[in-house]
Amino acid sequence: MNWKVWLALSIGVVVGFGVCVCAQELVEAKRRSWAKRSAAECLVLSDALEKYRADHGHYPPLDGDLTPYLTPQYLQWVPKQDTHAQPLVIALRGNRAAVIAIGAYGAMAEGGAVVRPKSY
């Protein structure tokens, strides 16, 4: 093979490697974005529950729809799902309500603060 073929192959390998690295970074950026959104939705709902508790002395009934209790005074709308369409779970941990996103990029918020985001 002559030098032109080797040059073309070398450039192709370098460009291909660069494209693969960029594509992987885009996939990781999307994953991190979805994880942060799940954590943010848990945090927003947890904060609204804590504000309701501060005003009323107790949490609203956690086993049903929270919309009548939290809108419009605490939230404009109540998030019901995480970024993978999995329901947000609300559980009592001791005397605090914990909001848990159980999807692939799950997170947990308790007391108006994110307790355990998955690594992102």
N, C-alpha and C positions, 0 to 999 in steps of 0.2 A: 504494500500500500504506500501511496505517496504521502507527503506531508499535509496536503489539503484534506485528505480523508481523515487523518489523525486529528487535525485541527477541528474539523466539523464534529467528529465524535466527542472530542474533549469539551467543546462548547455545549454540545447537546447534554452531556452528563452534568455539567455545572448548572445549566439552566433547569434541567429536570430535578436536580437536587434542591435548587432554590424554590421551585414550584411546590415540591413536596413539603418543605419546611413551612412555607407560607400557608398551605392548605391546613396543615396540622395546627398552626397557630390560630387560624380562623375557627376551627372546630373547638379548640380549647377556650377561646374567647366566648363563644356561644354557650359552652357548658358553664363557665364562670358566671356569665350573665344570668342564666336560668337559676343557678344556685343562689345568687344574690337576690334575685326576685322572690324566690321561695322564702328566704330569710326575712326579706322586707315585709311580705304579706303576713308572716307569723308575727312580726314585731308590731305592725299596725293593729292587728286584731288583739294582741295581748295588751297593748297600750290602751285601747278602747275599753277592754274589759276591766282594766285597773281603774280607769277614770269612772266607769259606771259603779264599781265597788266603792270608790272613795265618796261618791255622791249619795249612794243608797245604802251603804253598809253591808251589802251582799252582792254576789254575782247574779246575773240573770240566769234563768234556767238554761243549763248548758247542753241539754239533750235535744233541744228543738231548734227552731229557726231563731236566730238572734236579731234579725232585721228589725222587728218592732221595738226592741229594747235599745238598740245602738244607733239607729238612724232617726233623724238627721243630726241629733245633738252630738254624737261622738264620731260618727263616720258618715260619709256620703253614701257608701254602699259597703256591704259586708262581704269580704272575700270568703269564698266557700271552697276553692280549689287551689292547689299549688300549680306550678308550671307544667306538670305532667298530668293534669286533670285528675289528680288524686284528691280526695276530700281532706280538708284541714281538720285535724282531730283536736278536740279540747278535752283535757283531762285535769282533774284536781290532783296536785302534788302537795300533800299537807294542806295548808290553807291558801295556796296560790293556784291559779289557773294556768296551765301550760298549753300553749298552742303548738301543735306538732305538724310539720309537713312530712308526709310519709313517702313522697315520690322519690325518684332516683337521686335528686339533689336535696334531700331532706334537711330540715332545720327544726330547732325548737326555740320558742321564746317564752319567757316566764317573767312576770312582774314588770312588763314593759321593757325588757332587755333581751337580746338574743343570747341564749345560753349555750347552745351547741349547734353552730352551723357545720355542715359537712365541709371538709377541706375543699377550698376552691382557689 
